[in-house]
Amino acid sequence: MDVGSNKVKDVKITNAGKVKKKVPVPILIEMENRVTSPFIIKQVCDDDDLGPKSKGVKPGTCEVGVTFAPTAAMRYKGTLTIDTNLESKPDRTVKLEGAGKTSKK
């Protein structure tokens, strides 16, 4: 991708857990905003949208937009981490990769 341009890909997160106690445990999405990175995360939902499946209630889902905006002609790698708050299945990760290039004029 050309340096100075950007492209967005959406990642759909679904809570595959089930309510086993009276209090459901949602998934939490947390982002580190102070880190300089060509990967920018935009969350359009909140933690309440990611509740687990229960009787008569579908599992919560969330679309997270990942924008790649390279600032130099090089390869980039990163990780989107999703804290599931589940004892049996801790954090999940999504590998992020991209390459910046200079356009030939």
C-alpha positions in Angstrom: 0.0 0.0 0.0 1.3 3.4 -0.8 2.8 5.5 2.0 0.3 8.2 3.0 -2.8 6.1 1.9 -5.0 3.9 4.1 -7.3 0.9 3.9 -9.9 -0.4 6.4 -10.7 -4.0 7.2 -13.5 -5.0 9.6 -13.1 -7.7 12.2 -16.3 -9.2 13.6 -16.1 -10.3 17.3 -18.7 -12.7 18.6 -19.1 -13.8 22.3 -19.2 -17.6 22.0 -19.7 -18.0 25.8 -22.9 -19.0 27.5 -24.5 -17.7 30.6 -23.7 -20.2 33.4 -24.3 -17.9 36.3 -26.9 -15.3 36.9 -24.5 -12.5 36.0 -23.3 -12.7 32.3 -19.7 -11.9 31.6 -19.2 -9.7 28.5 -16.1 -9.5 26.4 -14.0 -6.3 26.9 -12.2 -4.6 24.1 -9.3 -2.4 25.2 -6.9 -0.4 23.0 -3.6 1.2 23.7 -4.0 4.7 22.3 -0.6 6.1 23.1 1.4 3.7 20.9 2.5 5.0 17.5 1.4 2.4 15.0 0.2 2.2 11.3 -2.7 0.1 12.6 -5.6 2.2 14.0 -8.5 0.5 15.8 -12.0 1.9 15.7 -14.6 0.3 17.9 -18.3 1.1 17.1 -19.8 -0.8 20.0 -19.3 -0.9 23.7 -18.8 -3.8 26.1 -22.6 -4.1 26.7 -22.9 -5.2 23.1 -20.7 -8.2 23.7 -22.8 -10.2 26.2 -22.8 -14.0 26.1 -25.6 -16.2 24.7 -28.4 -17.0 27.1 -31.9 -18.4 26.8 -33.7 -16.3 24.2 -30.8 -14.0 23.7 -28.3 -14.2 20.8 -24.6 -13.9 21.5 -23.3 -10.3 21.3 -21.3 -9.2 18.4 -19.2 -6.2 17.5 -17.5 -4.8 14.4 -14.0 -3.4 14.9 -12.5 -1.5 12.1 -8.7 -1.8 11.6 -7.2 0.9 9.5 -3.7 0.4 8.0 -2.0 3.7 7.2 1.8 3.1 6.5 4.1 6.0 7.1 7.2 4.5 5.5 8.2 2.0 2.8 8.6 -1.0 5.0 6.8 -4.1 6.4 4.7 -3.7 9.5 3.4 -6.3 12.0 1.1 -5.9 14.9 -1.5 -7.7 17.1 -5.1 -6.9 18.0 -5.7 -8.5 21.4 -9.2 -9.3 22.6 -9.7 -9.9 26.3 -12.4 -12.6 26.6 -12.7 -12.6 30.4 -13.2 -16.3 30.2 -11.2 -18.7 32.4 -11.2 -21.5 29.8 -10.3 -19.3 26.8 -8.2 -16.3 27.7 -7.1 -13.5 25.4 -7.5 -14.0 21.7 -5.3 -12.3 19.1 -5.6 -11.3 15.5 -2.4 -10.9 13.6 -2.0 -7.6 11.7 0.4 -7.3 8.8 0.9 -4.7 6.1 3.6 -3.2 3.8 4.1 0.4 2.9 5.6 1.3 -0.5 6.4 4.4 -2.4 4.5 4.9 -5.5 6.4 5.0 -8.8 5.7 8.1 -10.8 
